[in-house]
Amino acid sequence: MLLAAVLGAAGCQFLVNGLSIGGDGSDAAVPPADLAIASAPDLATPSPDLGPAPRFSRLDLYAGSGYGFADGLGPAAQLANPNGIVADGAGNLYVADTNNALIRMIDANANVTTVAGRLGQQTENDGAADQAAFDHPEAIAWDGTSLWVTDFGASTVRQIVMPGAAVSTLVDQGTLNSPKGIVADGAGNLYVSDSSNAVIRKIVVSGVQISIVAGAVGQTGLTDGVGGAARFNEPRGLVLDGAGTLYVADGANNAIRAITLASGKVVTLASGAPLRFPRGLVLDGNTLYIGNTENNCVLELALDTLKLTVLAGVPGTAAQQPGPLPAETFSPWGLARLPSGALVYTDNASNDVMIIH
């Protein structure tokens, strides 16, 4: 009841599985008038027509069985602190398996294989799939032909050309400082959360032209504004819509931000409770799904009303319990959406990949 009172006083309507526990909705926040919001389908990178969102009802294990390494089908596989995850148009998932220093693939049948890297060899090396090495791969993006990986241990951006999985380094050490989010726009550009520098960067792949979209290097805060006037604090997950809006999980600010790329204007869409160090983001039409890592749940943010809803998990309950929603989630990290419309997330604490369907 205390949470409901606080949220109601703040003018928020907060929902758990669709039920309001604060506010009556009459004073809900309204998106800024100049924020472009794309209608579905809104994925900027190549993808099939995903259709309407499903009516989610369950949380289940998709792959994984505790900390370790093993390729295999579903629960026969093992991962070690998986972080970023991304889907391609064929229903394959690619996972940054951080502590194993590997990139893994989960196919449409939930069979887990290793794409690139050398098990446990946390260093930087380019080359063929089985000769390449990663330090601490964190975030991962797909542009239709290549995977792009932020290696936060070495502060680099790596490219994996598919098929074949040849690995090369796009951005070497010296420019970025612990990059922890990445998204491709399908037009030859990458956007990166340069986390410890507190800025969002754009990388034009051809020629490796790097610029700052928003924020100021080394200056943290929660400030809206245009370009360098805005402030972030450990930005993490990114997702881009078809209208040119980049959404940012602003981790240490416990906030969700939006950047209109045409103008560089940054606005805050949600902040404070129940957000606690959000990381992964995925977009479905006008709904933004959020891996709310340190509050142990997956949230959805309606972009037309800015209402926050708990989709899966019990805020503040660190446990994994599959079953009918809301079920229980431990540490949801990266998020992706399958062609079926189901959501998947990496659970960094239980070392599993879970599915909400």
MORAQUI-V83899 format. One record per backbone hydrogen bond with DSSP energy under -1.0 kcal/mol. CO is the residue of the C=O (numbers start at 0). NH is the residue of the N-H. Records with the same first field share a line. If there is no record, write none. Layout:
CO=NH + NH
//
This chain:
0=4
1=5
2=6
3=7
4=8
5=9
6=11
7=10
13=20
14=309
15=18
18=15
24=27
31=34
53=55
56=324
57=356
58=322
59=354
62=352
69=77
71=111
72=75
73=63 + 76
77=69
78=67
79=98
83=95
85=93
87=90
91=87
92=105
93=85
94=96 + 103
95=82 + 97
96=101
97=100
99=119
101=96
102=114 + 115
103=94
104=112
105=92
106=109
109=73
110=106
111=71
112=104
115=102
117=120
119=121
120=122
124=132
126=166
127=130 + 131
128=116
132=124
133=122
135=151
137=83
138=149
140=147
144=161
145=142
146=159
147=140
148=157
149=137
150=154 + 155
155=150
156=169 + 170
157=148
158=167
159=146
160=164
165=160
166=126
167=158
170=156
176=195
180=192
182=190
187=204
188=184
189=202
190=182
191=200
192=179 + 194
193=198
194=197
196=217
198=193
199=212 + 213
200=191
201=210
202=189
203=208
204=207
208=203
210=201
213=199
215=218
222=230
224=265
225=228
226=214 + 229
230=222
232=251
236=248
238=246
240=243
243=260
244=240
245=258
246=238
247=256
248=235 + 250
249=254
250=253
253=271
254=249
255=268 + 269
256=247
257=266
258=245
259=262 + 263
263=226
264=259
265=224
266=257
269=255
271=274
275=293
279=290
281=288
283=286
285=302
286=283
287=300
288=281
289=291 + 298
290=278 + 292
291=294 + 296
292=295
294=315
296=291
297=310 + 311
298=289
299=308
300=287
301=305
306=301
307=14
308=299
309=16
311=297
313=316
316=318
320=327
322=58
323=326
325=312
327=320
328=318
330=347
332=279
333=345
335=343
337=340
341=337
342=355
343=335
344=353
345=332
346=350 + 351
351=346
352=61 + 62
353=344
354=59
355=342
//
